[in-house]
């Protein structure tokens, strides 16, 4: 009799050359799984359970929404994803997909109003035959225990003004003079116990419909499994481990470990249909802080947030869970199960291997690179033997894969958020005994996405009136003219780039260039040779309108080598070179000059998040223009002079751009043309990724 190997584990069974009944093993369609990461569900018609504020009356109900100002300065939407979530579920349902997994951050911040609203949606779609499985994220829970001091300052009030809504133990609610604050525990942040009590039916507890279910703490196995025994062991009290500031306690505890406490780990393994193992990993790591009080462990602030911990802390602070993951992977091989794992956090580099370039160009912690797993971490995760992991957290679309020296092969798929530009979900399909197909389903059209636009208009008008300046523009009102969800999120990301990312991620001197040069000027700057320096910029305005932000430059007091008047000739020569480069590429320098600085940095950030998906939105012409720039920088450019941590004004005008933006465009090329991330096949017999006919454009 021929040995049957799991499609995810074939390589461990000795290759793919033998031709036996494996080649014709049918794949059932109910084995497809949709992964919807970072839904960040906020119930926009929820019940705040407050007589002081019930929301803004509309024809659809009382709107309990956040302001547009809050949305445009956040890395996620708060309101429109309510509609995107339903659209995603409808899309999956239409495709016949009945198994839905959420890799964390399914809610805004684990508040009762939002979690209850999320559950109502799940119950609605359960009636249509869907089943749901949740992994926790750093927003759910935000901390191991309930937090009654939480809340938000940016709900929209009746007149369009910001409205504070806080839980009962918040300082505003304890202050009798804070009459402008709505106080309700509908906005508290729930910890593990509360969340599991509400959402236990969605993977956190066994279900009679499951073939099998276990946790890292189960005292049974597949051979002696029973639902009654599983449900008895599934309580949160039975799923605790000891964590210390320095690492995991328990059998891993060392003599110098401090601030130790037991908290839950709600990981689980479920077999929802015969032969498929879905591994939900609780990769939240809440490390006790210096202020942790062992006599009052539930006091808010006693644990660090999990957002920057991820798998880097899993390998040190959740060693018992890592050991369990390895056990699951080994048993999956032995029992020929199709194993797919999911957690909130990426298991390996997720910027198309551009992290080091990003750090050297923008700064060590920019673009949240502290969340990138180290090489050591990734090696330890790969060594567990799990073959496929779906992650979230970064709101990004990317794929990476690694094979270690022992032959373990892990593919990490980053599933985009439904609440940002590039909104999409992933579908994993076991298409053959040796192959897994991954599809990305974009949410370009979302019914009712503009339902709240009249309320944003009210907010805009209120903000302008409150400023006392009729010309004040708090944000670009043209976003309210967008025609679909794709346009809306595209516009939102441009505003987010302008209002937050440029100031948060771009060093001062680079920001000046990125915010002022159009694409044609960038091409000219790439060809520019001049001795005119930054100190002389005020004298070259007739040729190049460019201003340096106050505080960006260090004064060198060096005498000028040439007159500023020579810059006009230098710029003219560079323009001629750029014009010829454009013509040789079948492009027009004039067309490139129409691509504004706003267009450029919006494209850059959209590509950082959406990867190759962003290129199709740019269109073929824009992609071709960027490809020209990527190939036009001079080689071996000397580093600019830095003085007291700032760019020296003695640097020639061309040098900082040519040195830094060569890397900027290298990053853009890398993240826009990484490993297949739209529609691809994972071939476990060859341990490779292959594009499956994706229509995505590329910078390659």
C-alpha positions as CSV (number, residue, x, y, z in Angstrom):
1,X,0.0,0.0,0.0
2,X,1.4,3.4,-0.9
3,X,2.1,5.9,1.9
4,X,-0.2,8.9,1.9
5,X,1.6,12.1,2.8
6,X,0.0,15.4,3.8
7,X,0.3,18.0,1.0
8,X,2.0,20.3,3.4
9,X,4.4,17.7,4.6
10,X,5.4,15.7,1.5
11,X,9.0,16.7,1.5
12,X,9.4,15.0,4.9
13,X,8.1,11.8,3.3
14,X,10.8,11.4,0.8
15,X,10.0,13.5,-2.4
16,X,7.4,13.6,-5.1
17,X,8.7,11.4,-7.9
18,X,6.7,8.3,-7.2
19,X,3.5,8.0,-9.1
20,X,0.8,6.4,-6.9
21,X,-2.7,7.1,-5.7
22,X,-1.6,10.4,-4.2
23,X,-1.8,12.1,-7.6
24,X,-5.5,11.5,-7.8
25,X,-6.6,12.1,-4.2
26,X,-9.6,14.3,-4.5
27,X,-9.6,17.7,-2.7
28,X,-12.8,18.7,-1.1
29,X,-13.9,22.3,-1.6
30,X,-14.9,22.6,2.1
31,X,-11.2,22.5,2.9
32,X,-10.8,26.0,1.6
33,X,-10.1,28.5,4.4
34,X,-10.4,32.3,4.2
35,X,-8.1,34.3,6.4
36,X,-9.4,37.8,7.3
37,X,-6.7,39.7,9.3
38,X,-7.0,42.9,11.2
39,X,-10.8,43.4,10.8
40,X,-10.6,46.0,13.6
41,X,-14.4,45.8,13.9
42,X,-16.0,48.9,15.4
43,X,-19.8,48.7,15.8
44,X,-20.8,51.9,14.1
45,X,-24.4,51.4,15.2
46,X,-23.5,50.0,18.6
47,X,-25.1,50.6,22.0
48,X,-22.8,52.7,24.2
49,X,-25.2,51.9,27.1
50,X,-25.2,55.5,28.1
51,X,-28.1,58.0,28.6
52,X,-25.6,60.8,28.1
53,X,-24.8,59.9,24.5
54,X,-26.5,57.3,22.3
55,X,-24.8,58.3,19.1
56,X,-25.8,60.5,16.2
57,X,-29.4,59.8,14.9
58,X,-29.4,58.6,11.3
59,X,-31.9,56.7,9.1
60,X,-29.9,53.5,9.8
61,X,-29.7,53.9,13.6
62,X,-27.7,55.9,16.1
63,X,-24.1,56.2,14.7
64,X,-21.4,55.6,17.3
65,X,-18.5,56.5,15.0
66,X,-15.0,58.0,15.2
67,X,-14.1,61.2,13.5
68,X,-12.6,61.4,10.0
69,X,-9.7,63.4,11.5
70,X,-9.0,60.3,13.6
71,X,-9.2,58.0,10.6
72,X,-6.9,60.1,8.5
73,X,-4.2,60.0,11.1
74,X,-4.5,56.3,12.0
75,X,-2.9,53.3,10.3
76,X,-6.4,51.9,10.1
77,X,-9.9,53.0,9.5
78,X,-12.4,52.8,12.3
79,X,-15.7,53.1,10.6
80,X,-15.8,51.9,7.0
81,X,-14.3,48.6,7.8
82,X,-17.7,47.7,9.3
83,X,-19.0,47.6,5.8
84,X,-15.8,46.0,4.4
85,X,-16.1,43.1,6.9
86,X,-19.6,42.3,5.7
87,X,-18.5,42.6,2.1
88,X,-15.6,40.1,2.8
89,X,-18.0,37.6,4.4
90,X,-20.4,37.9,1.5
91,X,-17.6,37.4,-1.0
92,X,-16.3,34.3,0.8
93,X,-19.9,32.9,1.0
94,X,-20.4,33.5,-2.7
95,X,-17.2,31.4,-3.4
96,X,-18.5,28.6,-1.3
97,X,-15.9,29.1,1.5
98,X,-17.3,28.1,4.9
99,X,-14.2,28.2,7.1
100,X,-13.1,31.7,8.1
101,X,-10.1,32.4,10.3
102,X,-9.2,35.7,11.9
103,X,-5.4,36.2,12.6
104,X,-6.0,38.7,15.4
105,X,-7.2,42.2,15.9
106,X,-10.7,41.3,14.9
107,X,-12.0,44.2,17.1
108,X,-11.0,47.8,17.7
109,X,-9.7,47.2,21.2
110,X,-11.7,44.4,22.7
111,X,-14.4,46.7,24.0
112,X,-17.8,45.1,24.9
113,X,-19.7,47.2,22.4
114,X,-17.5,46.2,19.5
115,X,-17.0,42.5,20.5
116,X,-20.7,42.1,21.0
117,X,-21.3,43.7,17.6
118,X,-18.7,41.4,16.0
119,X,-20.3,38.4,17.6
120,X,-23.7,39.4,16.2
121,X,-22.3,39.4,12.7
122,X,-20.7,36.0,13.2
123,X,-24.0,34.6,14.4
124,X,-25.7,36.0,11.3
125,X,-23.3,34.3,9.0
126,X,-23.3,31.1,11.0
127,X,-26.9,30.6,10.0
128,X,-25.6,30.6,6.4
129,X,-23.3,27.7,7.1
130,X,-20.0,29.5,8.0
131,X,-17.7,28.6,10.8
132,X,-15.3,31.0,12.4
133,X,-11.9,30.6,14.2
134,X,-10.1,33.3,16.0
135,X,-6.5,34.0,17.1
136,X,-6.0,36.8,19.5
137,X,-4.2,40.0,18.5
138,X,-2.5,42.9,20.4
139,X,-5.8,44.8,20.3
140,X,-7.9,41.8,21.6
141,X,-6.8,41.7,24.3
142,X,-4.9,44.9,24.7
143,X,-3.7,43.5,28.1
144,X,-4.2,40.1,29.9
145,X,-6.9,41.6,32.1
146,X,-9.9,43.9,31.9
147,X,-9.1,47.6,31.8
148,X,-11.8,50.0,33.1
149,X,-9.6,53.0,32.6
150,X,-9.6,52.8,28.8
151,X,-11.6,54.8,26.2
152,X,-11.4,57.1,23.2
153,X,-11.3,60.8,22.8
154,X,-12.3,61.0,19.2
155,X,-15.8,59.7,18.8
156,X,-18.0,62.1,16.8
157,X,-20.4,64.1,18.8
158,X,-23.9,65.3,17.8
159,X,-22.6,68.5,16.2
160,X,-19.6,66.9,14.5
161,X,-17.3,67.7,17.4
162,X,-14.8,65.2,19.0
163,X,-16.5,63.4,21.9
164,X,-14.7,61.7,24.7
165,X,-16.1,58.3,25.7
166,X,-14.3,56.5,28.5
167,X,-14.7,53.6,30.9
168,X,-15.9,54.2,34.4
169,X,-12.5,54.1,36.1
170,X,-10.8,56.6,33.7
171,X,-9.5,59.8,35.2
172,X,-12.1,61.8,33.3
173,X,-14.9,59.8,34.7
174,X,-13.6,60.0,38.2
175,X,-13.5,63.8,37.9
176,X,-16.9,65.3,38.6
177,X,-16.0,68.5,36.7
178,X,-15.4,66.6,33.5
179,X,-18.9,67.1,32.2
180,X,-18.0,66.8,28.6
181,X,-17.1,63.1,29.0
182,X,-19.4,60.1,28.3
183,X,-18.7,57.4,30.9
184,X,-19.6,53.8,30.1
185,X,-18.0,50.4,30.5
186,X,-19.1,49.7,26.9
187,X,-15.7,51.2,26.1
188,X,-13.6,49.3,28.6
189,X,-11.0,46.9,27.1
190,X,-11.6,43.3,27.9
191,X,-9.0,40.8,28.9
192,X,-8.7,37.1,28.2
193,X,-11.4,35.9,30.6
194,X,-14.0,38.3,29.3
195,X,-13.2,37.7,25.6
196,X,-13.3,34.0,25.9
197,X,-16.6,34.1,27.7
198,X,-18.1,36.0,24.8
199,X,-16.3,34.4,21.9
200,X,-15.6,30.9,23.1
201,X,-17.7,29.4,20.4
202,X,-15.3,30.6,17.7
203,X,-12.4,28.3,18.2
204,X,-11.4,29.2,21.8
205,X,-13.5,26.3,23.1
206,X,-14.3,22.9,21.5
207,X,-17.3,22.4,19.3
208,X,-19.2,19.2,18.8
209,X,-18.9,19.8,15.1
210,X,-15.1,19.5,15.3
211,X,-13.3,16.2,14.6
212,X,-10.7,17.1,17.2
213,X,-9.6,20.0,19.4
214,X,-6.8,20.6,21.9
215,X,-4.7,23.2,23.7
216,X,-1.0,23.3,24.8
217,X,-2.4,22.1,28.2
218,X,-4.6,19.3,27.1
219,X,-4.1,16.0,29.0
220,X,-5.6,13.9,26.2
221,X,-4.6,13.2,22.6
222,X,-6.3,12.2,19.3
223,X,-6.6,8.6,20.4
224,X,-8.7,9.2,23.6
225,X,-10.4,12.5,22.6
226,X,-13.9,13.3,23.6
227,X,-15.9,16.5,23.5
228,X,-16.8,16.2,27.2
229,X,-13.2,15.9,28.3
230,X,-12.1,18.7,26.0
231,X,-14.8,21.2,27.2
232,X,-13.9,20.4,30.8
233,X,-10.2,21.2,30.2
234,X,-10.9,24.3,28.1
235,X,-11.5,26.8,30.9
236,X,-9.1,29.8,31.0
237,X,-8.0,28.7,34.4
238,X,-6.6,25.5,32.9
239,X,-4.7,27.4,30.2
240,X,-2.2,29.4,32.2
241,X,1.6,29.7,32.0
242,X,4.1,31.6,34.1
243,X,5.7,34.6,32.5
244,X,8.5,36.7,34.0
245,X,10.1,39.9,33.0
246,X,13.2,38.0,31.7
247,X,11.5,35.0,30.1
248,X,9.1,32.1,30.7
249,X,8.8,30.8,34.2
250,X,7.7,27.3,35.2
251,X,10.3,24.6,34.2
252,X,12.1,27.3,32.2
253,X,12.5,29.7,35.2
254,X,16.0,30.8,36.1
255,X,17.3,32.0,39.4
256,X,17.4,35.7,38.3
257,X,13.9,35.9,36.9
258,X,11.7,38.6,38.4
259,X,8.1,39.9,38.3
260,X,6.6,36.5,37.6
261,X,2.9,35.9,37.2
262,X,0.6,33.4,35.6
263,X,-1.5,34.5,32.6
264,X,-3.5,32.7,29.9
265,X,-2.3,31.4,26.6
266,X,-5.4,30.6,24.5
267,X,-3.7,28.8,21.6
268,X,-5.6,25.8,20.2
269,X,-5.5,23.2,17.5
270,X,-8.8,22.3,15.8
271,X,-9.7,19.8,13.1
272,X,-12.9,21.4,11.7
273,X,-13.2,19.0,8.7
274,X,-11.5,15.6,8.5
275,X,-7.9,15.8,7.6
276,X,-7.4,19.6,8.1
277,X,-5.6,20.9,11.2
278,X,-6.0,24.6,11.8
279,X,-3.5,25.8,14.4
280,X,-4.5,29.0,16.1
281,X,-1.4,30.4,18.0
282,X,-1.8,33.0,20.7
283,X,1.4,34.9,19.9
284,X,0.6,37.7,22.3
285,X,3.4,38.1,24.7
286,X,2.6,40.5,27.6
287,X,5.9,41.0,29.5
288,X,5.6,42.2,33.1
289,X,6.9,45.8,33.5
290,X,8.9,47.3,36.3
291,X,5.6,48.6,37.7
292,X,4.1,45.2,37.9
293,X,2.6,44.5,41.3
294,X,2.4,40.8,42.2
295,X,-0.1,41.6,44.9
296,X,-2.3,43.4,42.3
297,X,-1.5,41.7,39.0
298,X,-4.6,42.9,37.3
299,X,-3.8,46.6,37.8
300,X,-3.6,48.4,34.4
301,X,0.0,49.1,33.3
302,X,1.5,46.0,34.8
303,X,2.3,44.4,31.5
304,X,3.9,45.8,28.3
305,X,1.8,45.9,25.2
306,X,2.2,42.9,22.8
307,X,2.5,45.0,19.6
308,X,6.3,45.0,19.3
309,X,6.9,41.7,21.0
310,X,5.6,39.1,18.5
311,X,7.6,36.0,17.7
312,X,10.8,37.6,19.0
313,X,9.4,37.3,22.5
314,X,7.6,34.0,21.7
315,X,10.9,32.2,21.6
316,X,12.0,33.5,25.0
317,X,8.8,34.0,26.9
318,X,6.6,31.2,25.5
319,X,8.9,28.3,25.1
320,X,6.3,25.8,26.3
321,X,4.0,27.0,23.4
322,X,6.9,26.7,21.0
323,X,7.4,23.1,22.1
324,X,3.7,22.4,21.7
325,X,3.8,23.8,18.1
326,X,6.6,21.5,17.3
327,X,4.6,18.6,18.7
328,X,1.6,19.5,16.6
329,X,3.7,19.7,13.4
330,X,5.3,16.3,14.2
331,X,1.9,14.7,14.8
332,X,0.5,16.2,11.6
333,X,3.3,14.5,9.6
334,X,2.7,11.2,11.4
335,X,-1.1,11.3,10.8
336,X,-1.1,12.9,7.4
337,X,-3.0,16.0,8.4
338,X,-3.0,19.2,6.3
339,X,-1.6,21.7,8.7
340,X,-2.0,25.5,8.4
341,X,-1.1,27.8,11.3
342,X,-2.2,31.3,11.9
343,X,-1.3,34.0,14.5
344,X,-1.4,37.7,14.7
345,X,2.3,38.2,14.1
346,X,4.7,37.6,11.2
347,X,7.1,34.7,11.6
348,X,9.8,36.2,9.3
349,X,10.9,39.3,7.4
350,X,7.9,40.9,5.8
351,X,9.3,43.8,3.8
352,X,10.5,41.7,0.8
353,X,13.9,41.5,2.6
354,X,14.3,45.3,2.5
355,X,14.4,45.8,6.3
356,X,18.1,46.6,6.5
357,X,17.9,49.1,3.6
358,X,14.9,50.7,5.3
359,X,16.7,51.0,8.6
360,X,19.9,52.4,7.0
361,X,18.0,54.9,4.9
362,X,15.1,56.0,7.2
363,X,16.3,55.1,10.7
364,X,16.6,52.1,12.9
365,X,13.0,51.9,14.1
366,X,11.1,53.6,11.2
367,X,8.3,51.8,9.4
368,X,7.9,49.6,12.6
369,X,10.9,47.6,11.7
370,X,11.3,46.7,15.4
371,X,8.4,44.3,14.6
372,X,10.5,42.3,12.1
373,X,11.5,38.9,13.5
374,X,15.2,38.4,13.9
375,X,17.1,35.8,11.9
376,X,17.5,33.8,15.1
377,X,13.8,34.0,15.9
378,X,12.8,32.9,12.4
379,X,15.2,29.9,12.5
380,X,13.6,28.7,15.8
381,X,10.1,29.1,14.3
382,X,11.1,27.2,11.1
383,X,12.6,24.5,13.3
384,X,9.2,23.7,14.8
385,X,8.3,22.1,11.5
386,X,5.1,24.0,10.8
387,X,4.8,24.4,7.0
388,X,2.5,27.3,6.5
389,X,1.7,30.3,8.6
390,X,-0.8,33.1,8.0
391,X,0.0,36.4,9.8
392,X,-1.5,39.8,10.2
393,X,-0.6,42.8,12.4
394,X,1.4,44.8,9.8
395,X,-1.7,45.5,7.6
396,X,0.5,44.4,4.7
397,X,0.4,42.1,1.8
398,X,3.6,40.0,1.3
399,X,5.0,36.4,1.2
400,X,8.3,35.0,2.4
401,X,9.7,31.5,2.7
402,X,12.7,29.9,4.3
403,X,14.2,26.4,4.3
404,X,16.6,25.5,7.1
405,X,19.6,23.1,7.0
406,X,17.4,20.3,8.4
407,X,15.0,20.6,5.5
408,X,12.2,22.3,7.3
409,X,10.3,24.6,5.0
410,X,8.1,27.4,6.2
411,X,6.0,29.8,4.1
412,X,4.8,33.0,5.8
413,X,1.8,34.7,4.2
414,X,1.0,38.2,5.4
415,X,-2.8,38.8,5.0
416,X,-3.8,42.4,4.5
417,X,-6.1,44.3,6.8
418,X,-9.7,45.0,5.7
419,X,-9.3,48.4,7.3
420,X,-6.6,50.0,5.1
421,X,-5.6,50.6,1.5
422,X,-5.1,47.3,-0.3
423,X,-8.0,45.7,1.7
424,X,-8.2,42.0,1.0
425,X,-8.4,38.6,2.4
426,X,-6.4,35.4,1.6
427,X,-7.9,32.1,0.6
428,X,-5.8,28.9,1.2
429,X,-6.8,25.9,-0.9
430,X,-5.3,22.4,-0.8
431,X,-5.4,21.8,-4.5
432,X,-3.3,18.6,-4.6
433,X,-1.3,16.4,-2.3
434,X,1.8,18.4,-3.0
435,X,0.5,21.9,-3.6
436,X,-1.4,24.7,-1.8
437,X,-2.9,27.5,-3.7
438,X,-3.1,31.0,-2.1
439,X,-5.4,33.6,-3.6
440,X,-5.8,37.3,-2.6
441,X,-9.3,38.6,-2.8
442,X,-9.4,42.4,-3.0
443,X,-12.3,44.4,-1.7
444,X,-12.5,47.2,-4.3
445,X,-16.3,47.6,-4.1
446,X,-17.9,47.6,-0.7
447,X,-21.7,48.3,-0.5
448,X,-22.6,51.3,1.8
449,X,-19.0,52.4,2.2
450,X,-20.1,56.0,1.9
451,X,-23.0,55.8,4.3
452,X,-21.3,58.0,6.9
453,X,-20.1,60.7,4.5
454,X,-22.9,63.2,5.4
455,X,-21.7,63.0,9.1
456,X,-18.1,63.7,8.0
457,X,-19.4,66.7,6.2
458,X,-20.9,67.9,9.5
459,X,-17.6,67.3,11.2
460,X,-15.7,69.2,8.6
461,X,-18.0,72.2,8.9
462,X,-17.9,72.2,12.7
463,X,-14.1,72.1,12.7
464,X,-13.8,75.0,10.2
465,X,-16.3,77.1,12.2
466,X,-14.6,76.2,15.5
467,X,-11.2,77.4,14.1
468,X,-12.6,80.9,13.4
469,X,-10.9,80.8,10.0
470,X,-13.2,80.1,7.1
471,X,-10.2,79.1,5.0
472,X,-9.1,76.4,7.4
473,X,-8.9,73.0,5.9
474,X,-8.6,70.2,8.5
475,X,-8.4,67.5,5.8
476,X,-9.0,67.2,2.1
477,X,-12.8,67.1,1.7
478,X,-12.5,65.6,-1.7
479,X,-12.3,62.2,0.0
480,X,-16.1,62.5,0.3
481,X,-16.3,62.4,-3.5
482,X,-14.7,59.0,-3.9
483,X,-16.8,56.5,-5.7
484,X,-15.9,53.1,-4.2
485,X,-13.9,51.5,-1.4
486,X,-10.8,51.2,-3.5
487,X,-10.8,54.9,-4.3
488,X,-11.7,55.8,-0.7
489,X,-8.8,53.8,0.8
490,X,-6.4,55.1,-1.8
491,X,-7.3,58.6,-0.9
492,X,-7.2,57.9,2.8
493,X,-3.6,56.5,2.4
494,X,-2.5,59.7,0.6
495,X,-3.9,61.8,3.5
496,X,-2.3,59.4,6.0
497,X,1.0,59.8,4.3
498,X,0.8,63.6,4.3
499,X,-0.6,64.0,7.8
500,X,1.4,61.3,9.6
501,X,3.9,59.1,7.8
502,X,6.1,61.9,6.3
503,X,6.6,63.4,9.8
504,X,6.9,60.1,11.5
505,X,9.2,58.1,9.2
506,X,11.1,60.4,7.0
507,X,14.3,62.2,8.2
508,X,14.1,66.0,8.0
509,X,16.3,66.4,4.9
510,X,14.7,63.5,3.0
511,X,11.2,64.8,3.8
512,X,12.1,68.1,2.3
513,X,13.0,66.4,-1.0
514,X,10.1,64.0,-1.0
515,X,7.5,66.7,-0.3
516,X,8.8,69.2,-2.9
517,X,10.1,67.4,-5.9
518,X,7.9,66.1,-8.6
519,X,8.9,62.9,-10.4
520,X,10.4,64.8,-13.4
521,X,12.5,66.9,-11.0
522,X,13.7,63.7,-9.3
523,X,14.9,62.3,-12.6
524,X,16.7,65.6,-13.3
525,X,18.2,65.5,-9.8
526,X,19.5,62.0,-10.4
527,X,21.5,63.4,-13.3
528,X,22.6,66.6,-11.7
529,X,26.3,67.5,-11.2
530,X,26.9,70.7,-9.4
531,X,29.2,72.3,-6.8
532,X,26.4,74.7,-5.6
533,X,25.6,73.8,-2.0
534,X,22.6,73.7,0.3
535,X,23.9,76.9,1.9
536,X,23.3,78.6,-1.5
537,X,19.7,77.3,-2.0
538,X,18.1,80.7,-1.3
539,X,20.0,82.0,-4.3
540,X,18.8,79.3,-6.8
541,X,15.0,79.8,-6.5
542,X,14.6,81.0,-10.0
543,X,15.8,77.6,-11.3
544,X,14.5,75.3,-8.6
545,X,11.8,76.2,-6.1
546,X,13.1,74.3,-3.1
547,X,13.1,75.3,0.6
548,X,14.8,73.7,3.5
549,X,12.8,73.1,6.6
550,X,14.0,75.1,9.7
551,X,16.3,73.0,11.8
552,X,17.2,70.5,9.2
553,X,20.7,71.7,8.3
554,X,23.9,72.2,10.2
555,X,25.8,75.3,9.3
556,X,29.4,74.7,8.2
557,X,30.4,78.3,7.5
558,X,32.5,77.0,4.6
559,X,33.1,79.4,1.7
560,X,31.2,78.6,-1.5
561,X,33.4,77.0,-4.2
562,X,31.3,78.4,-7.1
563,X,28.8,81.1,-7.6
564,X,25.1,80.1,-7.2
565,X,24.6,81.5,-10.7
566,X,26.3,78.4,-12.1
567,X,23.4,76.3,-10.9
568,X,21.1,77.3,-13.8
569,X,23.6,75.8,-16.3
570,X,24.1,72.7,-14.2
571,X,20.3,72.1,-14.0
572,X,19.9,72.7,-17.7
573,X,22.5,70.0,-18.5
574,X,20.9,67.6,-16.1
575,X,17.5,68.3,-17.6
576,X,18.8,67.5,-21.1
577,X,20.2,64.2,-19.8
578,X,16.9,63.4,-18.1
579,X,14.9,64.3,-21.1
580,X,17.0,61.9,-23.2
581,X,16.7,59.1,-20.7
582,X,12.9,59.5,-20.7
583,X,12.8,59.4,-24.5
584,X,15.0,56.3,-24.6
585,X,12.5,54.6,-22.3
586,X,9.6,55.7,-24.4
587,X,8.5,58.2,-21.8
588,X,8.1,62.0,-21.5
589,X,9.9,64.1,-19.0
590,X,6.9,66.5,-19.1
591,X,4.6,63.6,-18.1
592,X,6.8,62.7,-15.2
593,X,6.7,66.3,-14.0
594,X,2.9,65.9,-13.7
595,X,3.5,63.2,-11.0
596,X,3.5,65.4,-7.9
597,X,5.4,64.9,-4.7
598,X,2.1,64.0,-3.0
599,X,1.6,61.3,-5.7
600,X,5.1,59.9,-5.1
601,X,5.1,59.5,-1.4
602,X,1.5,58.2,-1.4
603,X,2.6,55.6,-4.0
604,X,5.6,54.7,-1.8
605,X,3.6,54.1,1.4
606,X,0.8,52.3,-0.5
607,X,3.4,49.9,-1.9
608,X,5.1,49.5,1.5
609,X,1.7,48.1,2.8
610,X,0.1,46.5,-0.2
611,X,3.2,45.3,-2.0
612,X,2.6,44.3,-5.6
613,X,-1.1,45.0,-5.3
614,X,-0.3,48.7,-5.3
615,X,1.3,48.6,-8.7
616,X,-1.9,47.8,-10.6
617,X,-3.5,50.8,-9.0
618,X,-0.6,53.0,-10.2
619,X,-1.0,51.8,-13.8
620,X,1.5,50.8,-16.4
621,X,2.7,54.3,-17.2
622,X,3.5,55.2,-13.6
623,X,5.3,51.8,-13.0
624,X,7.4,52.4,-16.1
625,X,8.3,55.9,-14.9
626,X,9.4,54.6,-11.5
627,X,11.4,51.8,-13.2
628,X,13.3,54.5,-15.2
629,X,14.2,56.4,-12.0
630,X,15.3,53.1,-10.3
631,X,17.8,52.6,-13.1
632,X,19.0,56.2,-13.4
633,X,21.0,56.9,-10.2
634,X,24.8,57.2,-10.5
635,X,26.9,54.4,-9.0
636,X,29.2,54.8,-6.0
637,X,27.9,58.1,-4.6
638,X,29.8,59.4,-1.6
639,X,27.9,59.8,1.6
640,X,26.8,63.4,2.4
641,X,28.7,65.2,5.2
642,X,26.9,65.1,8.5
643,X,27.5,67.6,11.3
644,X,26.1,67.2,14.8
645,X,23.6,64.6,13.5
646,X,22.3,66.9,10.8
647,X,22.9,67.3,7.1
648,X,25.7,69.9,6.6
649,X,24.9,72.8,4.4
650,X,28.2,72.4,2.7
651,X,26.8,69.4,0.7
652,X,26.3,69.9,-3.0
653,X,22.5,70.2,-3.8
654,X,22.5,66.9,-5.8
655,X,24.4,64.7,-3.3
656,X,21.8,64.0,-0.5
657,X,19.2,63.1,-3.1
658,X,21.4,60.8,-5.1
659,X,22.8,59.1,-2.0
660,X,19.5,58.6,-0.1
661,X,16.9,58.3,-2.8
662,X,18.8,55.6,-4.6
663,X,17.9,53.5,-1.6
664,X,14.4,54.9,-1.4
665,X,13.7,53.6,-4.9
666,X,15.5,50.3,-4.2
667,X,13.1,49.8,-1.3
668,X,10.2,50.7,-3.6
669,X,11.3,48.2,-6.1
670,X,11.9,45.5,-3.5
671,X,8.5,45.7,-1.8
672,X,6.7,46.2,-5.1
673,X,8.3,43.2,-6.7
674,X,8.9,40.7,-4.0
675,X,8.0,37.0,-3.9
676,X,4.5,36.1,-5.3
677,X,1.8,37.5,-3.0
678,X,-1.3,37.9,-5.1
679,X,-2.1,34.5,-6.6
680,X,0.5,31.7,-6.2
681,X,1.2,28.1,-5.6
682,X,3.3,26.7,-2.8
683,X,4.9,23.5,-4.1
684,X,6.0,21.5,-1.1
685,X,7.7,18.8,-3.2
686,X,10.1,21.4,-4.6
687,X,9.9,23.8,-1.6
688,X,9.2,26.7,-3.9
689,X,6.7,29.5,-4.5
690,X,5.4,30.0,-8.1
691,X,3.2,32.7,-9.5
692,X,-0.2,31.3,-10.6
693,X,-0.9,33.7,-13.5
694,X,-1.2,36.8,-11.4
695,X,-2.0,39.9,-13.4
696,X,0.0,42.2,-11.1
697,X,2.5,44.6,-12.6
698,X,6.1,44.5,-11.5
699,X,9.1,46.7,-11.2
700,X,11.3,43.8,-12.4
